[in-house]
Amino acid sequence: MELFPAEESGYSYLMLFADGVKIDLTLLPLELLEEYFTWDKLVELLLDKDGRVQKPPVPTDVDYSSLLFGVFVSGL
């Protein structure tokens, strides 16, 4: 069963642990690695055992905070 069509070439997993911790895990082909960091800025690199990423991205909600602010202002 597929809830939403895939937006990228890869595999997405939603993992919910017994203690309430949730992880949205996405596995992508290596060719899309750098491009993926530009798609969504709220991403944290968990493991790079081969050292392929020279400068790991710093997660930021800049793309989402402006959307939330717009919703808040329009609701006034």
mmCIF file of the N, C-alpha and C atoms, coordinates in Angstrom:
data_MODEL
# 
_entry.id   MODEL 
# 
loop_
_atom_site.group_PDB 
_atom_site.id 
_atom_site.type_symbol 
_atom_site.label_atom_id 
_atom_site.label_alt_id 
_atom_site.label_comp_id 
_atom_site.label_asym_id 
_atom_site.label_entity_id 
_atom_site.label_seq_id 
_atom_site.pdbx_PDB_ins_code 
_atom_site.Cartn_x 
_atom_site.Cartn_y 
_atom_site.Cartn_z 
_atom_site.occupancy 
_atom_site.B_iso_or_equiv 
_atom_site.pdbx_formal_charge 
_atom_site.auth_seq_id 
_atom_site.auth_comp_id 
_atom_site.auth_asym_id 
_atom_site.auth_atom_id 
_atom_site.pdbx_PDB_model_num 
ATOM 1   N N  . MET A 1 1  ? 0.840  -1.175 0.000  1.00 0.00 ? 1  MET A N  1 
ATOM 2   C CA . MET A 1 1  ? 0.000  0.000  0.000  1.00 0.00 ? 1  MET A CA 1 
ATOM 3   C C  . MET A 1 1  ? 0.887  1.241  0.000  1.00 0.00 ? 1  MET A C  1 
ATOM 4   N N  . GLU A 1 2  ? 0.517  2.218  -0.816 1.00 0.00 ? 2  GLU A N  1 
ATOM 5   C CA . GLU A 1 2  ? 1.288  3.446  -0.921 1.00 0.00 ? 2  GLU A CA 1 
ATOM 6   C C  . GLU A 1 2  ? 0.392  4.617  -0.540 1.00 0.00 ? 2  GLU A C  1 
ATOM 7   N N  . LEU A 1 3  ? 0.761  5.352  0.507  1.00 0.00 ? 3  LEU A N  1 
ATOM 8   C CA . LEU A 1 3  ? -0.052 6.481  0.945  1.00 0.00 ? 3  LEU A CA 1 
ATOM 9   C C  . LEU A 1 3  ? 0.115  7.689  0.043  1.00 0.00 ? 3  LEU A C  1 
ATOM 10  N N  . PHE A 1 4  ? 1.336  7.971  -0.336 1.00 0.00 ? 4  PHE A N  1 
ATOM 11  C CA . PHE A 1 4  ? 1.634  9.108  -1.197 1.00 0.00 ? 4  PHE A CA 1 
ATOM 12  C C  . PHE A 1 4  ? 2.590  8.642  -2.283 1.00 0.00 ? 4  PHE A C  1 
ATOM 13  N N  . PRO A 1 5  ? 2.465  9.169  -3.493 1.00 0.00 ? 5  PRO A N  1 
ATOM 14  C CA . PRO A 1 5  ? 3.433  8.796  -4.531 1.00 0.00 ? 5  PRO A CA 1 
ATOM 15  C C  . PRO A 1 5  ? 4.816  9.332  -4.177 1.00 0.00 ? 5  PRO A C  1 
ATOM 16  N N  . ALA A 1 6  ? 5.826  8.587  -4.549 1.00 0.00 ? 6  ALA A N  1 
ATOM 17  C CA . ALA A 1 6  ? 7.205  8.989  -4.249 1.00 0.00 ? 6  ALA A CA 1 
ATOM 18  C C  . ALA A 1 6  ? 7.557  10.260 -5.006 1.00 0.00 ? 6  ALA A C  1 
ATOM 19  N N  . GLU A 1 7  ? 8.197  11.199 -4.314 1.00 0.00 ? 7  GLU A N  1 
ATOM 20  C CA . GLU A 1 7  ? 8.636  12.435 -4.948 1.00 0.00 ? 7  GLU A CA 1 
ATOM 21  C C  . GLU A 1 7  ? 10.054 12.309 -5.484 1.00 0.00 ? 7  GLU A C  1 
ATOM 22  N N  . GLU A 1 8  ? 10.778 11.334 -5.041 1.00 0.00 ? 8  GLU A N  1 
ATOM 23  C CA . GLU A 1 8  ? 12.153 11.147 -5.484 1.00 0.00 ? 8  GLU A CA 1 
ATOM 24  C C  . GLU A 1 8  ? 12.401 9.663  -5.719 1.00 0.00 ? 8  GLU A C  1 
ATOM 25  N N  . SER A 1 9  ? 13.521 9.391  -6.363 1.00 0.00 ? 9  SER A N  1 
ATOM 26  C CA . SER A 1 9  ? 13.909 8.000  -6.599 1.00 0.00 ? 9  SER A CA 1 
ATOM 27  C C  . SER A 1 9  ? 14.597 7.483  -5.357 1.00 0.00 ? 9  SER A C  1 
ATOM 28  N N  . GLY A 1 10 ? 13.917 6.712  -4.588 1.00 0.00 ? 10 GLY A N  1 
ATOM 29  C CA . GLY A 1 10 ? 14.488 6.194  -3.354 1.00 0.00 ? 10 GLY A CA 1 
ATOM 30  C C  . GLY A 1 10 ? 13.430 5.475  -2.553 1.00 0.00 ? 10 GLY A C  1 
ATOM 31  N N  . TYR A 1 11 ? 13.736 5.252  -1.305 1.00 0.00 ? 11 TYR A N  1 
ATOM 32  C CA . TYR A 1 11 ? 12.833 4.532  -0.415 1.00 0.00 ? 11 TYR A CA 1 
ATOM 33  C C  . TYR A 1 11 ? 12.656 5.338  0.863  1.00 0.00 ? 11 TYR A C  1 
ATOM 34  N N  . SER A 1 12 ? 11.420 5.523  1.266  1.00 0.00 ? 12 SER A N  1 
ATOM 35  C CA . SER A 1 12 ? 11.122 6.267  2.489  1.00 0.00 ? 12 SER A CA 1 
ATOM 36  C C  . SER A 1 12 ? 10.492 5.337  3.510  1.00 0.00 ? 12 SER A C  1 
ATOM 37  N N  . TYR A 1 13 ? 10.918 5.489  4.750  1.00 0.00 ? 13 TYR A N  1 
ATOM 38  C CA . TYR A 1 13 ? 10.398 4.680  5.846  1.00 0.00 ? 13 TYR A CA 1 
ATOM 39  C C  . TYR A 1 13 ? 10.038 5.597  7.001  1.00 0.00 ? 13 TYR A C  1 
ATOM 40  N N  . LEU A 1 14 ? 8.871  5.397  7.566  1.00 0.00 ? 14 LEU A N  1 
ATOM 41  C CA . LEU A 1 14 ? 8.480  6.093  8.779  1.00 0.00 ? 14 LEU A CA 1 
ATOM 42  C C  . LEU A 1 14 ? 8.627  5.089  9.908  1.00 0.00 ? 14 LEU A C  1 
ATOM 43  N N  . MET A 1 15 ? 9.530  5.374  10.839 1.00 0.00 ? 15 MET A N  1 
ATOM 44  C CA . MET A 1 15 ? 9.795  4.450  11.942 1.00 0.00 ? 15 MET A CA 1 
ATOM 45  C C  . MET A 1 15 ? 9.330  5.092  13.241 1.00 0.00 ? 15 MET A C  1 
ATOM 46  N N  . LEU A 1 16 ? 8.441  4.412  13.941 1.00 0.00 ? 16 LEU A N  1 
ATOM 47  C CA . LEU A 1 16 ? 7.941  4.880  15.224 1.00 0.00 ? 16 LEU A CA 1 
ATOM 48  C C  . LEU A 1 16 ? 8.333  3.860  16.279 1.00 0.00 ? 16 LEU A C  1 
ATOM 49  N N  . PHE A 1 17 ? 9.131  4.301  17.241 1.00 0.00 ? 17 PHE A N  1 
ATOM 50  C CA . PHE A 1 17 ? 9.644  3.410  18.270 1.00 0.00 ? 17 PHE A CA 1 
ATOM 51  C C  . PHE A 1 17 ? 8.732  3.420  19.493 1.00 0.00 ? 17 PHE A C  1 
ATOM 52  N N  . ALA A 1 18 ? 8.863  2.405  20.331 1.00 0.00 ? 18 ALA A N  1 
ATOM 53  C CA . ALA A 1 18 ? 8.006  2.242  21.509 1.00 0.00 ? 18 ALA A CA 1 
ATOM 54  C C  . ALA A 1 18 ? 8.098  3.429  22.468 1.00 0.00 ? 18 ALA A C  1 
ATOM 55  N N  . ASP A 1 19 ? 9.250  4.112  22.498 1.00 0.00 ? 19 ASP A N  1 
ATOM 56  C CA . ASP A 1 19 ? 9.404  5.255  23.405 1.00 0.00 ? 19 ASP A CA 1 
ATOM 57  C C  . ASP A 1 19 ? 8.860  6.556  22.811 1.00 0.00 ? 19 ASP A C  1 
ATOM 58  N N  . GLY A 1 20 ? 8.248  6.477  21.619 1.00 0.00 ? 20 GLY A N  1 
ATOM 59  C CA . GLY A 1 20 ? 7.643  7.650  20.997 1.00 0.00 ? 20 GLY A CA 1 
ATOM 60  C C  . GLY A 1 20 ? 8.537  8.382  20.017 1.00 0.00 ? 20 GLY A C  1 
ATOM 61  N N  . VAL A 1 21 ? 9.784  7.970  19.881 1.00 0.00 ? 21 VAL A N  1 
ATOM 62  C CA . VAL A 1 21 ? 10.698 8.604  18.935 1.00 0.00 ? 21 VAL A CA 1 
ATOM 63  C C  . VAL A 1 21 ? 10.280 8.222  17.520 1.00 0.00 ? 21 VAL A C  1 
ATOM 64  N N  . LYS A 1 22 ? 10.247 9.224  16.636 1.00 0.00 ? 22 LYS A N  1 
ATOM 65  C CA . LYS A 1 22 ? 9.862  8.997  15.246 1.00 0.00 ? 22 LYS A CA 1 
ATOM 66  C C  . LYS A 1 22 ? 11.016 9.409  14.338 1.00 0.00 ? 22 LYS A C  1 
ATOM 67  N N  . ILE A 1 23 ? 11.311 8.591  13.352 1.00 0.00 ? 23 ILE A N  1 
ATOM 68  C CA . ILE A 1 23 ? 12.336 8.906  12.362 1.00 0.00 ? 23 ILE A CA 1 
ATOM 69  C C  . ILE A 1 23 ? 11.725 8.727  10.982 1.00 0.00 ? 23 ILE A C  1 
ATOM 70  N N  . ASP A 1 24 ? 11.842 9.758  10.146 1.00 0.00 ? 24 ASP A N  1 
ATOM 71  C CA . ASP A 1 24 ? 11.485 9.648  8.741  1.00 0.00 ? 24 ASP A CA 1 
ATOM 72  C C  . ASP A 1 24 ? 12.791 9.379  8.005  1.00 0.00 ? 24 ASP A C  1 
ATOM 73  N N  . LEU A 1 25 ? 13.006 8.148  7.597  1.00 0.00 ? 25 LEU A N  1 
ATOM 74  C CA . LEU A 1 25 ? 14.260 7.734  6.974  1.00 0.00 ? 25 LEU A CA 1 
ATOM 75  C C  . LEU A 1 25 ? 14.072 7.642  5.471  1.00 0.00 ? 25 LEU A C  1 
ATOM 76  N N  . THR A 1 26 ? 14.963 8.274  4.713  1.00 0.00 ? 26 THR A N  1 
ATOM 77  C CA . THR A 1 26 ? 14.928 8.205  3.261  1.00 0.00 ? 26 THR A CA 1 
ATOM 78  C C  . THR A 1 26 ? 16.262 7.673  2.766  1.00 0.00 ? 26 THR A C  1 
ATOM 79  N N  . LEU A 1 27 ? 16.209 6.652  1.944  1.00 0.00 ? 27 LEU A N  1 
ATOM 80  C CA . LEU A 1 27 ? 17.399 6.084  1.315  1.00 0.00 ? 27 LEU A CA 1 
ATOM 81  C C  . LEU A 1 27 ? 17.358 6.446  -0.164 1.00 0.00 ? 27 LEU A C  1 
ATOM 82  N N  . LEU A 1 28 ? 18.448 7.043  -0.655 1.00 0.00 ? 28 LEU A N  1 
ATOM 83  C CA . LEU A 1 28 ? 18.509 7.515  -2.034 1.00 0.00 ? 28 LEU A CA 1 
ATOM 84  C C  . LEU A 1 28 ? 19.723 6.946  -2.743 1.00 0.00 ? 28 LEU A C  1 
ATOM 85  N N  . PRO A 1 29 ? 19.666 6.896  -4.081 1.00 0.00 ? 29 PRO A N  1 
ATOM 86  C CA . PRO A 1 29 ? 20.870 6.541  -4.832 1.00 0.00 ? 29 PRO A CA 1 
ATOM 87  C C  . PRO A 1 29 ? 21.946 7.610  -4.610 1.00 0.00 ? 29 PRO A C  1 
ATOM 88  N N  . LEU A 1 30 ? 23.197 7.213  -4.636 1.00 0.00 ? 30 LEU A N  1 
ATOM 89  C CA . LEU A 1 30 ? 24.293 8.159  -4.388 1.00 0.00 ? 30 LEU A CA 1 
ATOM 90  C C  . LEU A 1 30 ? 24.296 9.326  -5.365 1.00 0.00 ? 30 LEU A C  1 
ATOM 91  N N  . GLU A 1 31 ? 23.813 9.101  -6.583 1.00 0.00 ? 31 GLU A N  1 
ATOM 92  C CA . GLU A 1 31 ? 23.809 10.171 -7.587 1.00 0.00 ? 31 GLU A CA 1 
ATOM 93  C C  . GLU A 1 31 ? 22.928 11.348 -7.163 1.00 0.00 ? 31 GLU A C  1 
ATOM 94  N N  . LEU A 1 32 ? 21.959 11.108 -6.301 1.00 0.00 ? 32 LEU A N  1 
ATOM 95  C CA . LEU A 1 32 ? 21.024 12.155 -5.885 1.00 0.00 ? 32 LEU A CA 1 
ATOM 96  C C  . LEU A 1 32 ? 21.371 12.777 -4.539 1.00 0.00 ? 32 LEU A C  1 
ATOM 97  N N  . LEU A 1 33 ? 22.457 12.363 -3.946 1.00 0.00 ? 33 LEU A N  1 
ATOM 98  C CA . LEU A 1 33 ? 22.788 12.791 -2.586 1.00 0.00 ? 33 LEU A CA 1 
ATOM 99  C C  . LEU A 1 33 ? 22.892 14.305 -2.449 1.00 0.00 ? 33 LEU A C  1 
ATOM 100 N N  . GLU A 1 34 ? 23.737 14.943 -3.225 1.00 0.00 ? 34 GLU A N  1 
ATOM 101 C CA . GLU A 1 34 ? 23.927 16.394 -3.109 1.00 0.00 ? 34 GLU A CA 1 
ATOM 102 C C  . GLU A 1 34 ? 22.659 17.145 -3.495 1.00 0.00 ? 34 GLU A C  1 
ATOM 103 N N  . GLU A 1 35 ? 21.979 16.669 -4.518 1.00 0.00 ? 35 GLU A N  1 
ATOM 104 C CA . GLU A 1 35 ? 20.744 17.315 -4.964 1.00 0.00 ? 35 GLU A CA 1 
ATOM 105 C C  . GLU A 1 35 ? 19.667 17.250 -3.878 1.00 0.00 ? 35 GLU A C  1 
ATOM 106 N N  . TYR A 1 36 ? 19.623 16.151 -3.158 1.00 0.00 ? 36 TYR A N  1 
ATOM 107 C CA . TYR A 1 36 ? 18.608 15.980 -2.116 1.00 0.00 ? 36 TYR A CA 1 
ATOM 108 C C  . TYR A 1 36 ? 18.734 17.038 -1.027 1.00 0.00 ? 36 TYR A C  1 
ATOM 109 N N  . PHE A 1 37 ? 19.944 17.434 -0.709 1.00 0.00 ? 37 PHE A N  1 
ATOM 110 C CA . PHE A 1 37 ? 20.148 18.443 0.330  1.00 0.00 ? 37 PHE A CA 1 
ATOM 111 C C  . PHE A 1 37 ? 19.578 19.798 -0.080 1.00 0.00 ? 37 PHE A C  1 
ATOM 112 N N  . THR A 1 38 ? 19.383 20.030 -1.369 1.00 0.00 ? 38 THR A N  1 
ATOM 113 C CA . THR A 1 38 ? 18.777 21.287 -1.826 1.00 0.00 ? 38 THR A CA 1 
ATOM 114 C C  . THR A 1 38 ? 17.259 21.193 -1.876 1.00 0.00 ? 38 THR A C  1 
ATOM 115 N N  . TRP A 1 39 ? 16.706 19.994 -1.966 1.00 0.00 ? 39 TRP A N  1 
ATOM 116 C CA . TRP A 1 39 ? 15.250 19.809 -2.025 1.00 0.00 ? 39 TRP A CA 1 
ATOM 117 C C  . TRP A 1 39 ? 14.593 20.170 -0.706 1.00 0.00 ? 39 TRP A C  1 
ATOM 118 N N  . ASP A 1 40 ? 15.168 19.727 0.365  1.00 0.00 ? 40 ASP A N  1 
ATOM 119 C CA . ASP A 1 40 ? 14.568 19.910 1.686  1.00 0.00 ? 40 ASP A CA 1 
ATOM 120 C C  . ASP A 1 40 ? 15.671 20.302 2.655  1.00 0.00 ? 40 ASP A C  1 
ATOM 121 N N  . LYS A 1 41 ? 15.576 21.489 3.204  1.00 0.00 ? 41 LYS A N  1 
ATOM 122 C CA . LYS A 1 41 ? 16.642 21.975 4.091  1.00 0.00 ? 41 LYS A CA 1 
ATOM 123 C C  . LYS A 1 41 ? 16.511 21.465 5.523  1.00 0.00 ? 41 LYS A C  1 
ATOM 124 N N  . LEU A 1 42 ? 15.394 20.796 5.829  1.00 0.00 ? 42 LEU A N  1 
ATOM 125 C CA . LEU A 1 42 ? 15.198 20.262 7.176  1.00 0.00 ? 42 LEU A CA 1 
ATOM 126 C C  . LEU A 1 42 ? 15.612 18.793 7.189  1.00 0.00 ? 42 LEU A C  1 
ATOM 127 N N  . VAL A 1 43 ? 16.880 18.566 6.831  1.00 0.00 ? 43 VAL A N  1 
ATOM 128 C CA . VAL A 1 43 ? 17.443 17.223 6.702  1.00 0.00 ? 43 VAL A CA 1 
ATOM 129 C C  . VAL A 1 43 ? 18.679 17.136 7.584  1.00 0.00 ? 43 VAL A C  1 
ATOM 130 N N  . GLU A 1 44 ? 18.839 16.007 8.241  1.00 0.00 ? 44 GLU A N  1 
ATOM 131 C CA . GLU A 1 44 ? 20.042 15.780 9.037  1.00 0.00 ? 44 GLU A CA 1 
ATOM 132 C C  . GLU A 1 44 ? 20.701 14.497 8.559  1.00 0.00 ? 44 GLU A C  1 
ATOM 133 N N  . LEU A 1 45 ? 21.952 14.588 8.198  1.00 0.00 ? 45 LEU A N  1 
ATOM 134 C CA . LEU A 1 45 ? 22.723 13.428 7.768  1.00 0.00 ? 45 LEU A CA 1 
ATOM 135 C C  . LEU A 1 45 ? 23.098 12.614 9.001  1.00 0.00 ? 45 LEU A C  1 
ATOM 136 N N  . LEU A 1 46 ? 22.638 11.372 9.064  1.00 0.00 ? 46 LEU A N  1 
ATOM 137 C CA . LEU A 1 46 ? 22.890 10.543 10.244 1.00 0.00 ? 46 LEU A CA 1 
ATOM 138 C C  . LEU A 1 46 ? 24.215 9.801  10.173 1.00 0.00 ? 46 LEU A C  1 
ATOM 139 N N  . LEU A 1 47 ? 24.599 9.358  8.969  1.00 0.00 ? 47 LEU A N  1 
ATOM 140 C CA . LEU A 1 47 ? 25.813 8.557  8.854  1.00 0.00 ? 47 LEU A CA 1 
ATOM 141 C C  . LEU A 1 47 ? 26.426 8.741  7.480  1.00 0.00 ? 47 LEU A C  1 
ATOM 142 N N  . ASP A 1 48 ? 27.722 8.978  7.432  1.00 0.00 ? 48 ASP A N  1 
ATOM 143 C CA . ASP A 1 48 ? 28.471 9.074  6.181  1.00 0.00 ? 48 ASP A CA 1 
ATOM 144 C C  . ASP A 1 48 ? 29.781 8.328  6.383  1.00 0.00 ? 48 ASP A C  1 
ATOM 145 N N  . LYS A 1 49 ? 29.685 7.013  6.473  1.00 0.00 ? 49 LYS A N  1 
ATOM 146 C CA . LYS A 1 49 ? 30.862 6.213  6.817  1.00 0.00 ? 49 LYS A CA 1 
ATOM 147 C C  . LYS A 1 49 ? 31.946 6.242  5.748  1.00 0.00 ? 49 LYS A C  1 
ATOM 148 N N  . ASP A 1 50 ? 31.587 6.598  4.503  1.00 0.00 ? 50 ASP A N  1 
ATOM 149 C CA . ASP A 1 50 ? 32.576 6.662  3.429  1.00 0.00 ? 50 ASP A CA 1 
ATOM 150 C C  . ASP A 1 50 ? 33.109 8.069  3.201  1.00 0.00 ? 50 ASP A C  1 
ATOM 151 N N  . GLY A 1 51 ? 32.601 9.045  3.936  1.00 0.00 ? 51 GLY A N  1 
ATOM 152 C CA . GLY A 1 51 ? 33.078 10.420 3.806  1.00 0.00 ? 51 GLY A CA 1 
ATOM 153 C C  . GLY A 1 51 ? 32.745 11.056 2.473  1.00 0.00 ? 51 GLY A C  1 
ATOM 154 N N  . ARG A 1 52 ? 31.599 10.768 1.923  1.00 0.00 ? 52 ARG A N  1 
ATOM 155 C CA . ARG A 1 52 ? 31.203 11.298 0.608  1.00 0.00 ? 52 ARG A CA 1 
ATOM 156 C C  . ARG A 1 52 ? 30.733 12.754 0.677  1.00 0.00 ? 52 ARG A C  1 
ATOM 157 N N  . VAL A 1 53 ? 30.230 13.166 1.826  1.00 0.00 ? 53 VAL A N  1 
ATOM 158 C CA . VAL A 1 53 ? 29.727 14.534 1.970  1.00 0.00 ? 53 VAL A CA 1 
ATOM 159 C C  . VAL A 1 53 ? 30.816 15.368 2.631  1.00 0.00 ? 53 VAL A C  1 
ATOM 160 N N  . GLN A 1 54 ? 31.356 16.331 1.881  1.00 0.00 ? 54 GLN A N  1 
ATOM 161 C CA . GLN A 1 54 ? 32.448 17.151 2.392  1.00 0.00 ? 54 GLN A CA 1 
ATOM 162 C C  . GLN A 1 54 ? 31.972 18.122 3.469  1.00 0.00 ? 54 GLN A C  1 
ATOM 163 N N  . LYS A 1 55 ? 30.801 18.723 3.244  1.00 0.00 ? 55 LYS A N  1 
ATOM 164 C CA . LYS A 1 55 ? 30.264 19.689 4.200  1.00 0.00 ? 55 LYS A CA 1 
ATOM 165 C C  . LYS A 1 55 ? 28.817 19.295 4.501  1.00 0.00 ? 55 LYS A C  1 
ATOM 166 N N  . PRO A 1 56 ? 28.590 18.584 5.602  1.00 0.00 ? 56 PRO A N  1 
ATOM 167 C CA . PRO A 1 56 ? 27.222 18.168 5.934  1.00 0.00 ? 56 PRO A CA 1 
ATOM 168 C C  . PRO A 1 56 ? 26.303 19.377 6.099  1.00 0.00 ? 56 PRO A C  1 
ATOM 169 N N  . PRO A 1 57 ? 25.078 19.279 5.599  1.00 0.00 ? 57 PRO A N  1 
ATOM 170 C CA . PRO A 1 57 ? 24.158 20.412 5.721  1.00 0.00 ? 57 PRO A CA 1 
ATOM 171 C C  . PRO A 1 57 ? 23.727 20.627 7.169  1.00 0.00 ? 57 PRO A C  1 
ATOM 172 N N  . VAL A 1 58 ? 23.469 21.872 7.498  1.00 0.00 ? 58 VAL A N  1 
ATOM 173 C CA . VAL A 1 58 ? 22.950 22.214 8.820  1.00 0.00 ? 58 VAL A CA 1 
ATOM 174 C C  . VAL A 1 58 ? 21.431 22.306 8.678  1.00 0.00 ? 58 VAL A C  1 
ATOM 175 N N  . PRO A 1 59 ? 20.674 21.474 9.409  1.00 0.00 ? 59 PRO A N  1 
ATOM 176 C CA . PRO A 1 59 ? 19.218 21.499 9.275  1.00 0.00 ? 59 PRO A CA 1 
ATOM 177 C C  . PRO A 1 59 ? 18.638 22.865 9.648  1.00 0.00 ? 59 PRO A C  1 
ATOM 178 N N  . THR A 1 60 ? 17.707 23.339 8.833  1.00 0.00 ? 60 THR A N  1 
ATOM 179 C CA . THR A 1 60 ? 17.031 24.599 9.105  1.00 0.00 ? 60 THR A CA 1 
ATOM 180 C C  . THR A 1 60 ? 15.577 24.499 8.649  1.00 0.00 ? 60 THR A C  1 
ATOM 181 N N  . ASP A 1 61 ? 14.700 25.173 9.352  1.00 0.00 ? 61 ASP A N  1 
ATOM 182 C CA . ASP A 1 61 ? 13.286 25.153 8.984  1.00 0.00 ? 61 ASP A CA 1 
ATOM 183 C C  . ASP A 1 61 ? 12.891 26.402 8.201  1.00 0.00 ? 61 ASP A C  1 
ATOM 184 N N  . VAL A 1 62 ? 13.849 27.047 7.562  1.00 0.00 ? 62 VAL A N  1 
ATOM 185 C CA . VAL A 1 62 ? 13.588 28.292 6.850  1.00 0.00 ? 62 VAL A CA 1 
ATOM 186 C C  . VAL A 1 62 ? 12.491 28.124 5.794  1.00 0.00 ? 62 VAL A C  1 
ATOM 187 N N  . ASP A 1 63 ? 12.443 27.005 5.110  1.00 0.00 ? 63 ASP A N  1 
ATOM 188 C CA . ASP A 1 63 ? 11.415 26.784 4.093  1.00 0.00 ? 63 ASP A CA 1 
ATOM 189 C C  . ASP A 1 63 ? 10.035 26.601 4.710  1.00 0.00 ? 63 ASP A C  1 
ATOM 190 N N  . TYR A 1 64 ? 9.977  26.111 5.930  1.00 0.00 ? 64 TYR A N  1 
ATOM 191 C CA . TYR A 1 64 ? 8.705  25.817 6.580  1.00 0.00 ? 64 TYR A CA 1 
ATOM 192 C C  . TYR A 1 64 ? 8.214  26.962 7.450  1.00 0.00 ? 64 TYR A C  1 
ATOM 193 N N  . SER A 1 65 ? 9.126  27.699 8.075  1.00 0.00 ? 65 SER A N  1 
ATOM 194 C CA . SER A 1 65 ? 8.707  28.773 8.975  1.00 0.00 ? 65 SER A CA 1 
ATOM 195 C C  . SER A 1 65 ? 7.996  29.879 8.211  1.00 0.00 ? 65 SER A C  1 
ATOM 196 N N  . SER A 1 66 ? 8.418  30.164 6.972  1.00 0.00 ? 66 SER A N  1 
ATOM 197 C CA . SER A 1 66 ? 7.730  31.191 6.193  1.00 0.00 ? 66 SER A CA 1 
ATOM 198 C C  . SER A 1 66 ? 6.329  30.726 5.818  1.00 0.00 ? 66 SER A C  1 
ATOM 199 N N  . LEU A 1 67 ? 6.149  29.430 5.573  1.00 0.00 ? 67 LEU A N  1 
ATOM 200 C CA . LEU A 1 67 ? 4.821  28.896 5.279  1.00 0.00 ? 67 LEU A CA 1 
ATOM 201 C C  . LEU A 1 67 ? 3.921  29.007 6.499  1.00 0.00 ? 67 LEU A C  1 
ATOM 202 N N  . LEU A 1 68 ? 4.443  28.654 7.663  1.00 0.00 ? 68 LEU A N  1 
ATOM 203 C CA . LEU A 1 68 ? 3.655  28.732 8.888  1.00 0.00 ? 68 LEU A CA 1 
ATOM 204 C C  . LEU A 1 68 ? 3.294  30.170 9.219  1.00 0.00 ? 68 LEU A C  1 
ATOM 205 N N  . PHE A 1 69 ? 4.231  31.082 9.015  1.00 0.00 ? 69 PHE A N  1 
ATOM 206 C CA . PHE A 1 69 ? 3.965  32.492 9.281  1.00 0.00 ? 69 PHE A CA 1 
ATOM 207 C C  . PHE A 1 69 ? 2.855  32.990 8.369  1.00 0.00 ? 69 PHE A C  1 
ATOM 208 N N  . GLY A 1 70 ? 2.886  32.589 7.091  1.00 0.00 ? 70 GLY A N  1 
ATOM 209 C CA . GLY A 1 70 ? 1.849  32.989 6.146  1.00 0.00 ? 70 GLY A CA 1 
ATOM 210 C C  . GLY A 1 70 ? 0.487  32.471 6.552  1.00 0.00 ? 70 GLY A C  1 
ATOM 211 N N  . VAL A 1 71 ? 0.429  31.253 7.034  1.00 0.00 ? 71 VAL A N  1 
ATOM 212 C CA . VAL A 1 71 ? -0.838 30.678 7.492  1.00 0.00 ? 71 VAL A CA 1 
ATOM 213 C C  . VAL A 1 71 ? -1.336 31.430 8.716  1.00 0.00 ? 71 VAL A C  1 
ATOM 214 N N  . PHE A 1 72 ? -0.425 31.744 9.635  1.00 0.00 ? 72 PHE A N  1 
ATOM 215 C CA . PHE A 1 72 ? -0.794 32.457 10.862 1.00 0.00 ? 72 PHE A CA 1 
ATOM 216 C C  . PHE A 1 72 ? -1.337 33.847 10.531 1.00 0.00 ? 72 PHE A C  1 
ATOM 217 N N  . VAL A 1 73 ? -0.644 34.578 9.661  1.00 0.00 ? 73 VAL A N  1 
ATOM 218 C CA . VAL A 1 73 ? -1.052 35.938 9.311  1.00 0.00 ? 73 VAL A CA 1 
ATOM 219 C C  . VAL A 1 73 ? -2.380 35.916 8.567  1.00 0.00 ? 73 VAL A C  1 
ATOM 220 N N  . SER A 1 74 ? -2.554 34.970 7.646  1.00 0.00 ? 74 SER A N  1 
ATOM 221 C CA . SER A 1 74 ? -3.794 34.930 6.875  1.00 0.00 ? 74 SER A CA 1 
ATOM 222 C C  . SER A 1 74 ? -4.984 34.532 7.741  1.00 0.00 ? 74 SER A C  1 
ATOM 223 N N  . GLY A 1 75 ? -4.724 33.877 8.877  1.00 0.00 ? 75 GLY A N  1 
ATOM 224 C CA . GLY A 1 75 ? -5.797 33.463 9.769  1.00 0.00 ? 75 GLY A CA 1 
ATOM 225 C C  . GLY A 1 75 ? -6.263 34.565 10.710 1.00 0.00 ? 75 GLY A C  1 
ATOM 226 N N  . LEU A 1 76 ? -5.590 35.719 10.683 1.00 0.00 ? 76 LEU A N  1 
ATOM 227 C CA . LEU A 1 76 ? -5.961 36.818 11.595 1.00 0.00 ? 76 LEU A CA 1 
ATOM 228 C C  . LEU A 1 76 ? -7.246 37.484 11.182 1.00 0.00 ? 76 LEU A C  1 
# 
